[in-house]
Amino acid sequence: MFKHSVTAVGILAALVCAAGCKKQAPPGPDVWATVNGQEIKREEVEKYYRSRVNPEGQEPSQEEALSLRLNILDELVNQEILLERAKRMALEATDGEVEDKFTEAKSPYTEEEFQRKLKETGGTADDLKRDIRRQLSIQKLINKEVVSKISITDQDVADFYNQNRGQFNVAEPQYHIAQIVVTPRKDPQVRNRKNDDATTDAEARRKCAMLVERLNNAADFAQLAMDYSEDSVTAATGGDLGYIPESALSQSDPALKKAVLTLRPGQVSGVITSRESYRILKLIAREAPGQRELSDPQVQQSIRDALRNRKEQLLRAAYLVTVRDDAKVVNYLARQVVESSGKLPAAARPPAPPAK
């Protein structure tokens, strides 16, 4: 009797284990992770992977490529968790909000340029709208659950100033500068909104002449920089270089320093020719040396911005941990990487070419 009971319990345990193991098996080789049963497929990871790897640059090693794919997959897992939560809280972006953002994204381009850009990224207009909906929905969630909880008091600002007073003592004149850069060569790293890249000296000169004409007709400097500047670091921020001390200007091209020192705040330079590029500069502001007091509105705002950014980063990271704890995540690709001792698992190998 006792022996039969043990046997029955053993069979039951085996059945339960088998059922549990079956649930953990990958739904298919193209499914790299699931979030609460929602699949994240290989093709989605690969789409983002292609957008982050320079096709004209050095090919990443197998380990580097696999590490990047794992990082992208983890980002998509986090997005899916946040998106599901946004839906549960009725914070999903509306069709109207998505269309407005989509129209804004298209506005810098002609229809031909926009379609070419989509083709280069391997996406469609529907893919872009889906990404926009995800981003807007997640931002609504973060605004409600994180940003709305941040409070910076006057005492916080005063305490930061008193503890970091030396940071607000400007030792020498500083110049707040923005730039538009044009180079006479093809550069795969160009990331302006129009994907506009001069490839010869003649093209670069024509482009500079066009920019000068538009600036003379009161075009917005920051918008032109975002559309046309060929500096991959500053184009996205409207060409903004921040505050540059006069000593740093002295170490730059003498023509650049001369242009900056002759500009008044708000003025734009002509085209400055250097050995490797053409530049157009705008002097946004000039700061004289000396101690900046807490009563200065710019000092207060810079402190508030710094404290708010710190708190938002901290709360965002903590919030992500808490919502991830509540989710059921299975990362099949990561499991296979461990099981293969870091070698390229079968799931991540390039598909075999079709048989002839």
C-alpha atoms as one frame of an Amber mdcrd trajectory, in Angstrom:
protein
   0.000   0.000   0.000   2.740   2.410   1.046   4.801   1.439  -2.023   1.844
   2.120  -4.355   1.330   5.559  -2.784   4.958   6.504  -3.364   4.702   5.335
  -6.959   1.540   7.360  -7.550   3.104  10.486  -6.036   6.217   9.961  -8.166
   4.165   9.680 -11.355   2.191  12.801 -10.432   5.382  14.738  -9.705   6.850
  13.658 -13.033   3.739  14.796 -14.870   3.820  18.192 -13.120   7.503  18.580
 -13.898   6.944  17.635 -17.520   4.165  20.156 -17.812   6.330  22.864 -16.256
   9.272  22.044 -18.506   7.047  22.144 -21.547   5.892  25.667 -20.659   9.521
  26.839 -20.516  10.385  25.511 -23.971  10.796  28.187 -26.681   7.594  28.636
 -28.703   9.750  28.612 -31.856  13.330  29.297 -33.001  12.409  32.843 -34.042
  11.071  33.741 -30.565  13.915  35.153 -28.486  11.944  36.216 -25.389   8.448
  36.406 -23.931   6.965  38.965 -21.559   3.829  37.715 -19.832   3.356  35.429
 -22.835   3.870  38.227 -25.392   6.530  37.164 -27.893   9.565  39.216 -28.896
  10.900  37.796 -32.129  14.301  37.666 -33.723  13.312  39.913 -36.642  12.467
  42.777 -34.275  15.854  42.548 -32.555  17.615  42.333 -35.908  15.857  45.474
 -37.151  17.247  47.512 -34.265  20.618  45.772 -34.563  20.985  46.842 -38.202
  20.186  50.440 -37.268  23.029  50.499 -34.703  25.792  48.873 -36.731  27.603
  50.938 -39.336  27.426  48.886 -42.571  30.572  50.599 -43.848  32.522  50.171
 -40.614  34.483  47.263 -39.222  32.410  44.114 -38.768  31.789  43.435 -35.043
  33.256  40.247 -33.637  30.883  37.373 -32.932  30.977  38.181 -29.221  30.387
  41.912 -29.773  27.476  41.261 -32.127  25.866  38.783 -29.743  26.329  41.153
 -26.786  24.659  43.984 -28.714  21.736  41.722 -29.640  21.312  40.726 -25.982
  21.317  44.395 -24.939  18.727  45.270 -27.585  16.569  42.317 -26.538  16.711
  43.454 -22.900  15.635  46.976 -23.972  12.683  45.489 -25.879  11.725  43.404
 -22.836  11.694  46.535 -20.678   9.645  48.400 -23.288   7.088  45.596 -23.449
   6.744  45.557 -19.661   6.215  49.330 -19.530   3.845  49.273 -22.512   1.651
  46.596 -20.918   1.509  48.635 -17.723   0.606  51.789 -19.658  -2.269  49.905
 -21.309  -3.556  48.637 -17.949  -3.511  52.204 -16.620  -5.340  53.544 -19.721
  -2.295  55.615 -20.698  -1.845  54.279 -24.228  -1.296  56.996 -26.847  -4.344
  57.886 -28.920  -4.498  57.641 -32.715  -4.531  61.435 -32.906  -1.374  61.756
 -30.792   0.375  59.162 -32.935  -0.617  60.907 -36.184   0.573  64.288 -34.865
   3.969  62.856 -33.928   4.188  60.963 -37.226   3.504  64.187 -39.160   6.161
  65.965 -37.091   8.687  63.213 -37.863   7.970  63.517 -41.606   7.970  67.305
 -41.775  11.726  67.869 -42.369  11.687  65.598 -45.437  10.149  65.510 -48.875
   8.030  62.398 -49.506  10.852  60.920 -51.579  13.411  61.579 -48.833  11.095
  60.113 -46.209  10.516  56.912 -48.189  14.255  56.577 -48.793  14.929  56.945
 -45.083  12.360  54.254 -44.271  13.962  51.950 -46.830  17.419  52.522 -45.334
  16.177  51.480 -41.894  14.309  48.484 -43.299  10.982  49.717 -41.891   7.617
  50.949 -43.088   5.358  53.842 -42.162   3.300  51.415 -40.059   6.462  50.296
 -38.233   7.267  53.922 -37.447   3.746  54.586 -36.187   3.925  51.523 -33.979
   7.241  52.713 -32.512   5.781  56.185 -31.964   2.759  54.711 -30.152   5.065
  52.693 -27.894   7.297  55.675 -27.113   4.404  58.049 -26.389   2.606  55.482
 -24.225   5.727  54.701 -22.191   6.467  58.410 -21.765   2.927  58.972 -20.457
   3.496  56.190 -17.943   6.870  57.588 -16.845   5.401  61.080 -16.525   2.630
  59.783 -14.264   4.580  57.256 -12.225   8.004  58.945 -12.039   8.189  62.577
 -13.172   5.062  63.680 -11.300   6.632  62.471  -8.038   9.723  64.668  -8.364
   9.753  67.824  -6.276  12.668  70.255  -6.064  12.327  72.772  -3.225  14.014
  76.147  -2.808  15.927  74.606   0.091  17.217  71.836  -2.182  18.504  74.481
  -4.593  20.117  76.528  -1.793  21.770  73.444  -0.268  23.239  72.414  -3.636
  24.550  75.927  -4.275  26.182  76.184  -0.834  27.804  72.764  -1.204  29.054
  73.502  -4.724  29.648  77.227  -4.659  32.953  76.878  -6.484  31.172  75.499
  -9.553  29.519  78.874 -10.056  32.731  80.912 -10.005  33.517  81.619 -13.653
  37.287  81.997 -13.867  37.418  83.412 -17.414  35.073  84.630 -20.151  32.863
  81.882 -21.581  31.036  81.748 -24.888  27.844  79.810 -25.561  28.200  78.696
 -29.172  26.236  76.681 -31.725  27.602  75.447 -35.050  26.658  74.037 -38.431
  29.386  71.836 -39.912  29.749  70.886 -43.594  32.486  68.518 -44.777  33.637
  67.963 -48.389  33.649  64.162 -48.048  31.206  61.304 -47.538  30.759  60.394
 -43.883  28.668  57.326 -42.893  28.325  58.769 -39.376  26.244  61.767 -40.524
  23.002  61.766 -38.517  21.138  64.974 -39.409  17.358  64.927 -39.933  17.587
  65.099 -43.722  20.473  62.628 -44.009  22.135  65.403 -46.041  25.849  64.828
 -46.646  28.084  66.780 -49.040  30.574  64.416 -50.681  32.809  66.826 -52.651
  34.220  70.299 -52.118  31.893  71.724 -54.774  28.860  70.200 -53.053  30.035
  71.503 -49.685  30.422  75.051 -51.027  26.954  74.976 -52.636  25.482  73.689
 -49.399  27.170  76.457 -47.385  25.861  79.093 -49.796  22.335  77.697 -49.411
  22.630  77.780 -45.608  23.924  81.367 -45.576  21.069  82.469 -47.834  18.473
  80.847 -45.579  20.048  82.330 -42.447  20.024  85.761 -44.081  16.290  85.213
 -44.651  15.736  84.646 -40.913  15.714  80.824 -40.923  16.103  79.303 -37.467
  19.743  78.366 -36.825  18.965  75.361 -34.604  16.489  73.914 -37.103  18.991
  74.242 -39.947  21.658  72.566 -37.810  19.342  69.636 -37.075  18.465  69.320
 -40.757  21.868  69.839 -42.401  24.842  69.884 -39.988  27.280  67.052 -40.674
  28.585  66.910 -37.108  27.156  63.671 -35.681  27.561  64.864 -32.066  25.818
  68.250 -32.149  23.346  68.061 -35.069  20.620  66.487 -32.910  20.796  69.363
 -30.395  20.648  72.158 -32.953  24.440  72.474 -33.144  24.715  73.491 -29.471
  28.306  73.284 -28.175  27.460  74.656 -24.724  29.710  77.160 -22.927  33.339
  77.203 -24.085  36.016  78.996 -21.997  38.205  81.524 -23.769  41.326  79.433
 -23.076  39.773  76.532 -25.033  39.062  78.889 -27.934  42.752  79.825 -27.958
  43.623  76.178 -28.603  41.265  75.941 -31.594  41.614  77.181 -35.158  42.566
  80.905 -35.012  39.846  81.681 -37.575  37.213  80.160 -35.259  38.427  82.157
 -32.269  38.499  85.390 -34.288  34.934  84.783 -35.485  33.615  84.114 -31.974
  35.325  87.176 -30.446  33.883  89.489 -33.108  30.284  88.248 -32.743  27.659
  89.801 -30.502  25.137  87.512 -28.736  22.514  86.440 -31.288  24.763  87.055
 -34.304  25.754  84.415 -36.887  29.153  84.244 -38.590  29.879  83.797 -42.254
  31.348  80.548 -43.556  34.626  79.749 -41.774  36.993  77.583 -43.800  39.296
  75.182 -42.015  41.516  72.379 -43.226  38.861  69.654 -42.943  35.491  71.410
 -42.918  33.372  74.514 -43.317  31.568  75.955 -40.270  28.944  78.557 -39.534
  28.824  79.708 -35.911  26.215  81.413 -33.787  27.094  83.174 -30.525  24.166
  82.525 -28.210  25.549  84.242 -25.101  28.749  85.550 -23.547  29.513  85.297
 -19.822  31.998  87.560 -18.032  34.197  86.034 -15.293  33.180  86.201 -11.631
  31.102  84.505  -8.952  27.519  83.689  -9.938  25.203  84.243  -6.983  22.229
  82.120  -5.988  19.939  85.049  -6.796  20.838  84.667 -10.502  17.817  83.044
 -12.234  20.139  81.118 -14.588  21.997  79.640 -11.624  18.749  78.577  -9.974
  17.422  77.027 -13.169  20.644  75.112 -13.866  20.573  73.685 -10.320  16.905
  72.715 -10.595  17.541  71.011 -13.935  20.539  69.092 -12.538  18.667  67.947
  -9.415  15.577  66.999 -11.421  17.647  64.952 -13.882  19.404  63.124 -11.031
  16.155  62.267  -9.295  14.455  61.222 -12.525  17.289  58.829 -13.425  17.202
  57.307  -9.930  13.412  56.946  -9.787  13.194  55.650 -13.358  15.767  52.913
 -12.614  14.009  51.930  -9.373  10.594  51.963 -11.044  11.791  49.692 -13.839
  13.082  47.187 -11.273   9.728  47.110  -9.467   7.610  46.640 -12.597  10.010
  44.018 -13.928   9.626  42.069 -10.676   5.894  41.846 -11.370   6.378  40.523
 -14.925   6.994  37.006 -16.167  10.018  37.263 -18.456  11.681  34.381 -20.279
  14.803  35.283 -22.279  15.404  32.271 -24.527  18.352  33.810 -26.354  20.219
  34.506 -23.097  19.580  30.921 -21.977  21.027  29.556 -25.196  24.079  31.784
 -24.896  24.746  30.349 -21.414  24.088  26.785 -22.573  26.485  27.225 -25.504
  29.184  28.664 -23.198  29.108  32.006 -24.987  29.330  30.598 -28.487  26.868
  31.603 -31.171  23.713  29.642 -30.328  21.640  28.047 -33.057  18.891  30.646
 -32.608  21.265  33.491 -33.515  23.001  31.919 -36.513  22.327  33.426 -39.928
  19.578  31.546 -41.761  20.739  29.037 -44.338  20.471  30.241 -47.965  17.529
  28.790 -49.878  18.228  25.585 -51.738  18.746  25.970 -55.487
